[in-house]
Amino acid sequence: AFIMFHLKNFFLVKTEKDREEAMDPGSICLYWSEPRIQLYFLLGLVYAVVTPLLLPFILVFFALAYVVYRHQIINVYNQRYESGAQFWPNVHLRIITALIVSQLLLLGLLSTKGLEEATPALLVLPVLTIWFHKYCKHRYEPAFVRNPLQGGDEEGYARAREGAQLRPQGVPGRRVPSPGVQEQ
């Protein structure tokens, strides 16, 4: 990174504006990085059942990915927008789907290895996972669908303030102006 800084500085920069544009890290591309991490998670769950020898490598990968992505998001990349975590229900659904796929694969693996007596006891796992998903969807999804008024645009917030007519308790018909609105 240090060498790239000096190469960009030497060849691309003529003015201060060029320097700012050349050194701008941009923002993290969540449209391709987040699905890639989800794919790795799915493959890790599936292959942890089939070959548990891969599990330590998967854990090391996710520990390093956590440290690197956390540092990059906090200190390196510019945040272009704030979505209010509205994508989280989709991520949760994909993680639950990966869990169910790995549980079904475990059931199939145990039944082919001659451990048929363990299979009925494990049939409850996908059912409990689906129940957990429905519980989380019912309990937490409204928080991701409804945004607070603070997150809206400033013009909409100002329009809502101008049109607000508040009535204090006990004084029917008395109009109280909104803060910042001139009384006429």
C-alpha positions as CSV (number, residue, x, y, z in Angstrom):
1,A,0.0,0.0,0.0
2,F,2.9,2.4,0.8
3,I,4.5,1.7,-2.6
4,M,1.2,2.1,-4.4
5,F,0.7,5.5,-2.6
6,H,4.0,6.8,-3.9
7,L,3.5,5.4,-7.4
8,K,0.1,7.0,-7.7
9,N,1.5,10.2,-6.2
10,F,4.3,10.3,-8.8
11,F,2.5,9.3,-12.0
12,L,-1.1,10.4,-11.5
13,V,-1.1,13.5,-9.3
14,K,-0.7,16.9,-10.8
15,T,-2.9,19.0,-8.5
16,E,-4.4,18.7,-5.1
17,K,-7.7,17.6,-6.5
18,D,-5.9,14.8,-8.4
19,R,-4.2,13.8,-5.2
20,E,-7.6,13.6,-3.4
21,E,-9.1,11.5,-6.2
22,A,-6.1,9.2,-6.5
23,M,-6.0,8.5,-2.8
24,D,-9.8,8.0,-2.3
25,P,-10.3,4.4,-1.2
26,G,-13.9,4.3,-2.3
27,S,-16.5,2.3,-0.4
28,I,-16.7,-1.4,0.2
29,C,-18.6,-3.2,-2.5
30,L,-21.2,-5.1,-0.4
31,Y,-23.0,-6.4,-3.5
32,W,-20.1,-8.9,-4.1
33,S,-18.2,-9.2,-0.9
34,E,-21.2,-10.1,1.4
35,P,-22.5,-12.9,-0.8
36,R,-19.0,-14.3,-1.1
37,I,-18.7,-14.5,2.7
38,Q,-22.1,-16.2,2.8
39,L,-21.0,-18.7,0.3
40,Y,-17.9,-19.5,2.4
41,F,-20.1,-19.8,5.4
42,L,-22.4,-22.3,3.6
43,L,-19.4,-24.3,2.3
44,G,-17.9,-24.3,5.8
45,L,-21.1,-25.6,7.3
46,V,-21.4,-28.3,4.7
47,Y,-17.8,-29.5,4.8
48,A,-17.6,-29.3,8.6
49,V,-20.1,-32.1,8.6
50,V,-18.4,-34.2,5.9
51,T,-14.7,-33.5,6.8
52,P,-14.3,-32.0,10.3
53,L,-10.6,-31.6,9.6
54,L,-11.4,-28.4,7.6
55,L,-13.2,-26.8,10.6
56,P,-10.0,-25.2,12.2
57,F,-9.1,-23.6,8.8
58,I,-12.7,-22.3,8.4
59,L,-12.6,-20.8,11.9
60,V,-9.2,-19.1,11.3
61,F,-10.6,-17.7,8.0
62,F,-13.6,-16.2,9.6
63,A,-11.6,-14.8,12.5
64,L,-9.2,-13.1,10.1
65,A,-12.0,-12.0,7.9
66,Y,-13.7,-10.4,10.9
67,V,-10.6,-8.5,11.9
68,V,-9.8,-7.3,8.4
69,Y,-13.3,-6.3,7.4
70,R,-13.9,-4.6,10.7
71,H,-10.7,-2.6,10.3
72,Q,-11.5,-1.7,6.6
73,I,-15.1,-0.7,7.3
74,I,-14.2,1.5,10.3
75,N,-10.8,3.0,9.2
76,V,-10.4,2.6,5.4
77,Y,-13.5,2.8,3.3
78,N,-15.8,5.7,2.9
79,Q,-19.4,5.0,3.8
80,R,-21.6,6.2,1.0
81,Y,-24.9,5.3,2.6
82,E,-26.5,3.9,5.7
83,S,-29.2,1.3,5.0
84,G,-30.3,0.8,8.6
85,A,-29.4,-2.9,8.3
86,Q,-32.4,-3.5,6.0
87,F,-30.4,-6.3,4.3
88,W,-30.1,-8.3,7.5
89,P,-33.4,-10.3,7.1
90,N,-32.0,-11.6,3.7
91,V,-28.7,-12.5,5.3
92,H,-30.5,-14.3,8.2
93,L,-32.6,-16.3,5.7
94,R,-29.5,-17.4,3.8
95,I,-27.7,-18.4,7.0
96,I,-30.7,-20.4,8.2
97,T,-30.9,-22.0,4.7
98,A,-27.2,-23.0,5.0
99,L,-27.9,-24.5,8.5
100,I,-30.8,-26.5,7.2
101,V,-28.7,-27.8,4.2
102,S,-25.9,-28.8,6.5
103,Q,-28.3,-30.5,9.0
104,L,-29.9,-32.5,6.1
105,L,-26.5,-33.4,4.9
106,L,-25.6,-34.6,8.4
107,L,-28.8,-36.7,8.5
108,G,-27.9,-38.3,5.1
109,L,-24.3,-38.9,6.1
110,L,-25.2,-40.6,9.4
111,S,-27.8,-42.8,7.7
112,T,-25.3,-44.0,5.1
113,K,-22.7,-44.7,7.8
114,G,-24.9,-47.1,9.5
115,L,-26.1,-44.9,12.3
116,E,-29.8,-45.0,11.5
117,E,-30.8,-44.9,15.2
118,A,-29.3,-41.4,15.5
119,T,-31.3,-40.1,12.5
120,P,-34.7,-39.8,14.1
121,A,-33.2,-37.9,17.0
122,L,-31.7,-35.4,14.5
123,L,-34.9,-34.9,12.6
124,V,-35.9,-32.3,15.1
125,L,-32.9,-30.0,14.2
126,P,-34.3,-28.7,10.9
127,V,-37.7,-28.2,12.5
128,L,-36.2,-26.2,15.4
129,T,-34.2,-24.2,12.9
130,I,-37.2,-23.3,10.9
131,W,-39.1,-22.4,14.1
132,F,-36.2,-20.2,15.2
133,H,-36.2,-18.4,11.8
134,K,-40.0,-17.8,12.0
135,Y,-39.6,-16.5,15.6
136,C,-36.8,-14.1,14.6
137,K,-38.7,-13.0,11.5
138,H,-41.8,-12.2,13.6
139,R,-39.9,-10.6,16.4
140,Y,-37.1,-8.6,14.7
141,E,-38.1,-7.9,11.1
142,P,-40.3,-5.0,11.8
143,A,-37.3,-3.1,13.2
144,F,-35.6,-3.5,9.9
145,V,-38.6,-2.5,7.8
146,R,-39.6,0.6,9.6
147,N,-37.0,3.4,9.6
148,P,-37.0,6.2,12.2
149,L,-37.9,9.7,11.2
150,Q,-34.3,10.7,11.7
151,G,-33.1,8.5,8.9
152,G,-35.4,10.2,6.4
153,D,-34.4,13.1,4.2
154,E,-34.2,16.6,5.7
155,E,-36.9,18.0,3.4
156,G,-39.4,15.4,4.5
157,Y,-38.5,15.9,8.1
158,A,-39.0,19.7,7.7
159,R,-42.4,19.2,6.0
160,A,-43.5,16.9,8.9
161,R,-42.4,19.5,11.4
162,E,-44.3,22.3,9.6
163,G,-47.5,20.4,9.3
164,A,-47.5,19.2,12.9
165,Q,-50.3,20.6,15.1
166,L,-49.8,19.6,18.6
167,R,-52.6,19.9,21.2
168,P,-51.5,19.9,24.9
169,Q,-53.3,17.8,27.3
170,G,-56.3,19.5,28.9
171,V,-56.6,22.4,26.5
172,P,-58.7,21.4,23.6
173,G,-58.5,23.5,20.4
174,R,-55.4,25.4,21.4
175,R,-52.8,25.2,18.7
176,V,-49.1,24.9,19.7
177,P,-46.6,25.8,16.9
178,S,-43.9,23.4,16.0
179,P,-40.3,24.4,16.9
180,G,-38.8,26.7,14.3
181,V,-42.2,27.5,12.7
182,Q,-43.3,31.2,12.8
183,E,-46.7,31.8,14.3
184,Q,-49.0,33.8,12.0
